């Protein structure tokens, strides 16, 4: 979902909150701020032209449009995770081993079996296959040839449970999720979810991820706890279901489109709303102040005095010789064109209206 805010109210029709169903009445407009809560690119949809237009217009958002553009391909994100691993070390940042194939011609064999093959850029467990041997791998290579997509291959390790570590502004949470359906993709079927203490190890992981692409205000990562006791970071960025696939690796990072989990979802929504309000005060208020100061510098007319003072001033001044005296302004005439509001009133009213909008939007989610 993309939620747009403007300083001046507009009429927006959103039947179900999806990006492709957003319809605007009247002429086009430029939003002042965006909250992005969906993927710009997925297996069955691609909204990158809209992302480019928003970036072209310089619209601020949570997360930044620059970071969202960099999340369009998972191998690109994984390359950033490799840089973090080189900086922190494999022990402090246990990234899964992964091999990238630009096309099917390079897919001769996998480093080891069983393995997991992921085709293209998709979410929610789509395009992921478990391969047991070399013959199955060749069959998958033929499928990759038909799709024309790239793919990545990583080892499969049966995990005891997986971890979801999230960060919203300065708030941290960690959840343990365990599949009870027996499927190798733990996001299929039933799963148990439990919030666990936030350790220094998990905090170091998510803090390193939050520095990617110029900074992520909202992000999450996935990790697995293998049956041998080792932990593997598996995904960063965008989670789509109640639980991700049970693979032993750190493969991606989730951004502001991450799924909120557990009994703290309402609290997380409030944290996101407060984060957006804070960012809007930074990005929107200076624009109003700059416009006010610019109008004063250009010699805008002074604020007219109150009606009774204007009347007294007109009466006390004698008429200039050889000139007709100016007509007196009555109280009703003077009050019909009041001066501009005092500095600071409009921004406060605007932020008060935006807070009410937050309460209405996040209360319905």
C-alpha positions in Angstrom: 0.0 0.0 0.0 1.1 3.5 -0.8 -0.3 6.2 1.5 0.0 9.8 0.2 -0.2 13.0 2.2 -0.6 16.6 0.9 -0.6 19.8 2.9 -3.8 20.8 1.0 -6.5 18.2 1.2 -7.4 16.2 -2.0 -10.0 13.6 -2.9 -8.6 10.1 -3.2 -10.6 6.9 -3.8 -8.9 3.8 -2.6 -11.3 0.8 -2.8 -9.0 -1.8 -1.2 -5.8 0.1 -0.6 -3.8 -1.4 -3.5 -1.6 0.6 -5.6 -3.2 -0.4 -8.9 -6.6 0.6 -7.6 -5.7 4.1 -6.6 -7.8 6.6 -8.6 -7.6 10.4 -8.3 -10.4 12.8 -9.1 -9.5 16.1 -10.8 -6.2 17.1 -12.1 -2.8 15.6 -11.2 -1.1 16.6 -8.0 2.3 16.3 -6.2 2.1 14.6 -2.8 4.2 16.1 -0.1 5.1 12.8 1.6 4.7 9.1 1.1 4.6 6.0 3.3 5.4 2.9 1.2 3.9 -0.4 2.5 4.1 -2.6 -0.6 6.5 -3.9 -3.1 7.1 -1.9 -6.2 8.1 -5.1 -8.1 6.9 -8.6 -7.6 6.4 -11.8 -9.7 3.1 -10.5 -11.1 3.4 -6.7 -10.9 5.9 -4.0 -11.7 5.3 -0.4 -10.6 8.8 0.8 -11.3 7.6 3.5 -13.7 5.6 5.1 -10.9 8.6 4.8 -8.6 10.7 6.7 -11.2 8.1 9.4 -11.4 7.9 9.9 -7.7 11.7 10.1 -7.6 11.7 12.5 -10.5 9.4 14.7 -8.5 11.6 14.7 -5.4 8.9 13.4 -3.1 10.2 12.4 0.4 9.1 9.0 1.8 9.5 6.3 4.4 11.6 4.4 3.4 13.5 6.6 1.0 12.7 6.1 -2.7 16.4 5.6 -3.3 16.5 2.6 -1.0 13.3 1.2 -2.5 14.8 1.4 -6.0 17.8 -0.6 -4.7 15.5 -3.4 -3.4 14.2 -4.2 -7.0 16.5 -7.2 -7.3 17.4 -9.6 -4.5 20.9 -10.4 -5.9 21.7 -6.7 -5.7 20.6 -6.6 -2.0 22.6 -9.8 -1.3 25.7 -8.1 -2.7 25.3 -5.4 -0.1 25.0 -8.1 2.6 28.3 -9.5 1.4 29.9 -6.2 2.0 28.5 -6.1 5.6 29.9 -9.7 6.1 33.4 -8.6 4.9 33.3 -5.7 7.3 32.0 -7.5 10.4 33.3 -11.0 9.7 31.5 -14.4 9.1 31.1 -15.1 12.8 29.4 -11.8 13.5 27.3 -11.7 10.3 26.6 -15.4 9.2 25.5 -14.9 5.7 24.4 -18.0 3.8 26.5 -19.2 0.9 24.9 -18.3 -2.5 25.7 -18.7 -6.2 24.3 -16.4 -8.8 23.5 -17.6 -12.4 22.7 -14.8 -14.9 21.0 -17.4 -17.2 20.4 -21.1 -17.7 23.6 -21.6 -19.8 25.8 -21.2 -16.7 23.8 -23.7 -14.7 26.0 -26.8 -15.0 25.7 -28.0 -11.4 25.1 -26.8 -7.9 27.9 -26.6 -5.3 26.1 -29.2 -3.1 22.8 -31.0 -2.7 20.1 -30.7 -1.5 19.8 -27.0 -2.5 17.2 -24.3 -3.1 16.9 -22.5 -6.4 15.2 -19.1 -6.6 14.1 -17.7 -9.9 14.0 -14.0 -10.6 12.6 -11.4 -8.1 9.5 -12.7 -6.3 8.1 -12.7 -2.8 5.9 -15.0 -0.7 7.7 -18.2 -1.6 7.0 -17.9 -5.4 9.7 -19.2 -7.8 11.5 -21.3 -5.1 12.3 -24.9 -5.7 14.0 -27.6 -3.6 16.5 -29.7 -5.6 17.7 -33.0 -4.4 20.3 -34.1 -7.0 22.0 -33.2 -10.3 19.2 -34.5 -12.5 16.6 -32.4 -10.8 19.0 -29.4 -11.1 19.1 -29.9 -14.9 15.3 -29.9 -15.0 15.2 -26.6 -13.2 17.8 -25.2 -15.6 15.4 -26.0 -18.5 12.6 -24.0 -16.6 15.0 -21.1 -16.2 15.7 -21.2 -19.9 12.0 -20.8 -20.6 11.5 -17.9 -18.1 14.6 -16.0 -19.2 15.2 -14.9 -15.6 18.3 -15.1 -13.5 18.4 -17.4 -10.5 20.4 -18.0 -7.3 21.3 -21.3 -5.7 22.0 -21.8 -2.0 22.3 -24.9 0.2 19.2 -26.2 2.0 19.5 -26.9 5.7 16.6 -28.1 7.7 16.1 -25.6 10.6 14.6 -26.0 14.0 13.0 -22.6 13.8 13.5 -19.2 12.1 13.9 -15.7 13.5 12.4 -12.4 12.5 14.3 -9.3 13.7 12.7 -5.9 12.9 13.6 -2.3 13.6 11.1 0.7 13.4 13.0 3.9 14.0 14.7 3.2 17.4 12.4 0.3 18.4 13.6 -3.3 18.1 11.7 -6.6 18.3 12.6 -10.3 17.6 10.2 -13.2 17.0 10.7 -16.9 16.8 8.5 -18.8 14.3 8.3 -22.6 14.1 6.5 -24.6 11.4 4.1 -27.3 12.6 2.9 -28.4 9.2 6.0 -30.3 8.1 6.4 -28.4 4.8 10.0 -27.4 3.9 8.5 -23.9 3.1 7.6 -22.8 6.6 5.3 -20.0 5.2 2.9 -22.7 4.0 0.6 -24.2 6.6 0.5 -23.5 10.3 3.3 -22.0 12.4 3.8 -21.0 16.0 4.9 -17.4 16.7 6.6 -16.2 19.9 8.3 -13.0 20.8 11.8 -13.5 22.1 14.3 -11.2 23.9 16.3 -8.9 21.7 20.0 -9.9 22.2 23.0 -7.8 21.4 23.8 -10.2 18.5 20.5 -9.6 16.8 20.7 -5.8 17.4 24.1 -5.7 15.7 22.7 -7.5 12.7 19.7 -5.2 12.2 21.8 -2.1 12.9 24.2 -3.0 10.2 21.3 -3.7 7.8 19.7 -0.4 8.6 22.7 1.5 7.2 22.1 0.1 3.7 21.3 2.4 0.8 21.7 5.6 2.8 19.6 4.4 5.8 16.4 2.4 6.3 13.9 3.8 8.8 11.9 0.5 8.8 13.6 -2.8 8.1 13.7 -6.5 9.1 15.8 -9.5 8.5 15.2 -13.3 8.6 17.5 -15.8 10.2 17.4 -19.5 10.9 18.4 -21.5 13.9 19.6 -24.9 12.6 19.3 -28.1 14.4 23.1 -28.1 15.1 22.7 -24.8 17.0 24.1 -22.5 14.4 22.3 -19.4 13.2 22.1 -18.3 9.6 20.8 -14.9 8.4 18.4 -15.7 5.5 16.5 -12.7 4.3 16.4 -9.0 4.7 13.8 -6.5 3.6 10.3 -7.7 2.7 8.3 -10.5 4.3 5.0 -11.4 2.8 3.5 -14.1 4.9 3.2 -15.2 8.5 6.5 -17.1 8.2 9.2 -17.5 5.6 10.6 -20.6 3.9 12.8 -22.8 6.1 16.2 -22.3 4.5 19.5 -22.0 6.3 20.8 -18.7 5.0 20.7 -14.9 5.2 19.5 -14.0 1.8 17.7 -10.7 1.8 16.6 -7.7 3.9 13.1 -6.3 4.3 12.3 -2.7 4.0 9.2 -0.7 4.9 6.9 -3.2 3.1 7.7 -5.8 5.8 4.9 -7.7 7.5 4.0 -6.9 11.1 3.9 -9.9 13.3 2.5 -11.1 16.7 0.4 -9.3 19.2 2.3 -6.1 18.9 1.0 -5.1 15.4 -1.0 -2.2 16.7 2.0 -0.9 18.6 4.1 -1.2 15.5 1.6 0.7 13.4 1.6 3.5 16.0 5.5 3.5 15.8 5.3 3.9 12.0 2.8 6.7 12.3 5.0 8.6 14.8 8.0 8.0 12.5 6.1 9.4 9.5 4.9 12.4 11.5 8.5 13.1 12.6 9.8 12.9 9.1 7.0 15.1 7.8 8.0 17.8 10.3 11.5 17.7 8.9 10.6 17.6 5.2 7.4 19.7 5.1 7.8 22.4 7.7 10.9 24.0 6.2 9.1 24.4 2.9 6.3 26.4 4.5 8.8 28.6 6.5 10.9 29.2 3.4 7.9 30.3 1.4 6.8 32.7 4.2 10.3 34.3 4.4 10.5 34.5 0.6 7.2 36.4 0.4 8.4 38.9 3.0 11.7 39.4 1.2 9.8 40.1 -2.1 8.0 43.0 -0.4 4.6 41.6 0.4 2.0 44.2 1.7 2.0 44.8 5.4 -0.7 43.4 7.6 -3.6 45.9 7.8 -4.4 47.2 11.3 -7.5 46.2 13.2 -10.8 47.9 12.0 -11.2 50.3 14.9 -7.5 51.5 14.7 -7.9 52.0 10.9 -11.0 54.1 11.5 -9.3 56.3 14.2 -6.3 56.8 12.0 -8.4 57.9 9.1 -10.4 60.4 11.1 -7.4 61.9 13.0 -5.5 62.7 9.7 -6.6 65.9 8.0 -7.4 65.8 4.4 -4.5 66.9 2.1 -5.0 70.2 0.3 -6.4 70.0 -3.3 -7.1 66.3 -2.9 -10.2 64.4 -2.0 -9.9 62.6 1.3 -9.9 58.8 1.0 -13.1 57.0 1.8 -13.4 55.8 5.4 -13.5 52.0 5.9 -16.2 50.7 8.1 -15.7 47.8 10.5 -17.5 45.4 8.3 -15.4 46.3 5.3 -12.2 46.2 7.2 -13.0 42.8 8.7 -13.9 41.3 5.3 -10.3 40.9 4.4 -8.4 39.8 7.5 -4.7 39.6 7.5 -2.7 36.3 7.2 -2.6 34.1 10.3 0.2 34.6 12.7 3.4 32.7 11.9 3.3 29.1 13.2 -0.5 28.7 13.2 -0.8 27.0 9.7 1.9 24.4 10.3 0.4 23.5 13.7 -3.1 23.1 12.2 -1.6 21.0 9.3 0.3 18.6 11.7 -2.9 18.3 13.8 -4.9 17.3 10.7 -2.2 14.8 9.7 -2.2 13.2 13.1 -6.0 12.7 12.8 -5.4 11.2 9.3 -2.8 8.7 10.8 -5.3 7.7 13.5 -8.0 7.0 10.8 -5.7 5.1 8.4 -3.8 2.9 10.9 -7.0 2.2 12.8 -8.5 0.6 9.7 -5.5 -1.6 8.9 
